[in-house]
Amino acid sequence: MSIPKKRAFTWLAVKGDDATISEKLLAAARPIWEATVDHPFVQEMAAGTLSQKKFDRWVQQDFRFVSAFRRFVALVLSKTEDDDVHTHLREFLVAIETELGLFRAYASENDVPLDVPMSPACQGYTDFLLARASLGAYEEAFTALFAAEKAYFDVWRTVRERSGLQGAYAMWIENWSSDGFSEWVVWLASTLDRITPNRSEPELNELRNIFLTVVRYEYLFWDTVYEGDDWPPSTQIDKEKAHEPTSQSRKAHRGTKP
């Protein structure tokens, strides 16, 4: 799916004013941000017309994402001795466990398997986050954390603003658009601003690239759970499975003589 064109907000457009680092990053990402919060998945979720198949696919992929995201957060935590950050990230790790429990409960009640492969977009997204937290500086990893959480909150807050807390997905909407989540995202922004003062232009550009990459992956994640996406056959077994006749086609051929 092509990304809708929006009015461009560039890094230079906000450079030199009194904007904070977090505000500059958000301004730079505005085109893809607007495309993400207005994605068809978001629109149909708010309208109550999202198919069960697409929602279940989101549950599967988000479960896989959050499982890897937990490791990412732990790596970010290991890169700092800041007491305030330690307190908040440890609490966040507990919240992640609760979130995984929600997915498991839904999957159990609705016979949705969670042991599915990551989609290419989900794999790329989590690999990027884990690599950045493993190899990058603390400030870079924290920028990625802020980008992921802010994007996720804005998607669900958009759904809530359009639909309210009603319908089959009310519990999910409330969970990720709550005042508590809003406060968490505000804390991430203020902390990012606190730990990134007086950055050089090359350093600011690197933070911008990290932020934009995360937001692009966020868009791709929603797009692939909406459209469906899978890896191409890569082994002989995969190829054989891809060409294996379905149960209906086997039945149809049982009565056919060579």
Secondary structure as the mmCIF struct_conf table of DSSP 4:
data_model
#
loop_
_struct_conf.conf_type_id
_struct_conf.id
_struct_conf.beg_label_comp_id
_struct_conf.beg_label_asym_id
_struct_conf.beg_label_seq_id
_struct_conf.end_label_comp_id
_struct_conf.end_label_asym_id
_struct_conf.end_label_seq_id
HELX_LH_PP_P HELX_LH_PP_P1 SER A 2 LYS A 5
HELX_RH_AL_P HELX_RH_AL_P1 TRP A 11 VAL A 14
TURN_TY1_P TURN_TY1_P1 LYS A 15 GLY A 16
BEND BEND1 ASP A 17 ASP A 18
HELX_RH_AL_P HELX_RH_AL_P2 ILE A 21 ALA A 28
TURN_TY1_P TURN_TY1_P2 ALA A 29 ALA A 29
HELX_RH_AL_P HELX_RH_AL_P3 ARG A 30 VAL A 37
TURN_TY1_P TURN_TY1_P3 ASP A 38 ASP A 38
HELX_RH_AL_P HELX_RH_AL_P4 PRO A 40 ALA A 47
TURN_TY1_P TURN_TY1_P4 GLY A 48 GLY A 48
HELX_RH_AL_P HELX_RH_AL_P5 GLN A 52 SER A 78
TURN_TY1_P TURN_TY1_P5 LYS A 79 LYS A 79
HELX_RH_AL_P HELX_RH_AL_P6 ASP A 83 ASN A 110
TURN_TY1_P TURN_TY1_P6 ASP A 111 ASP A 111
HELX_LH_PP_P HELX_LH_PP_P2 PRO A 117 SER A 119
HELX_RH_AL_P HELX_RH_AL_P7 PRO A 120 LEU A 135
BEND BEND2 GLY A 136 GLY A 136
HELX_RH_AL_P HELX_RH_AL_P8 TYR A 138 SER A 163
BEND BEND3 LEU A 165 LEU A 165
BEND BEND4 GLY A 167 GLY A 167
TURN_TY1_P TURN_TY1_P7 ALA A 168 TYR A 169
HELX_RH_AL_P HELX_RH_AL_P9 ALA A 170 TRP A 176
BEND BEND5 SER A 177 SER A 178
HELX_RH_AL_P HELX_RH_AL_P10 ASP A 179 ILE A 195
BEND BEND6 THR A 196 THR A 196
TURN_TY1_P TURN_TY1_P8 PRO A 197 ASN A 198
HELX_RH_AL_P HELX_RH_AL_P11 GLU A 201 GLU A 227
HELX_LH_PP_P HELX_LH_PP_P3 TRP A 231 PRO A 233
BEND BEND7 THR A 235 THR A 235
HELX_RH_AL_P HELX_RH_AL_P12 GLN A 236 HIS A 243
BEND BEND8 GLU A 244 GLU A 244
HELX_LH_PP_P HELX_LH_PP_P4 PRO A 245 THR A 246
HELX_RH_AL_P HELX_RH_AL_P13 SER A 247 ARG A 254
TURN_TY1_P TURN_TY1_P9 GLY A 255 GLY A 255
#
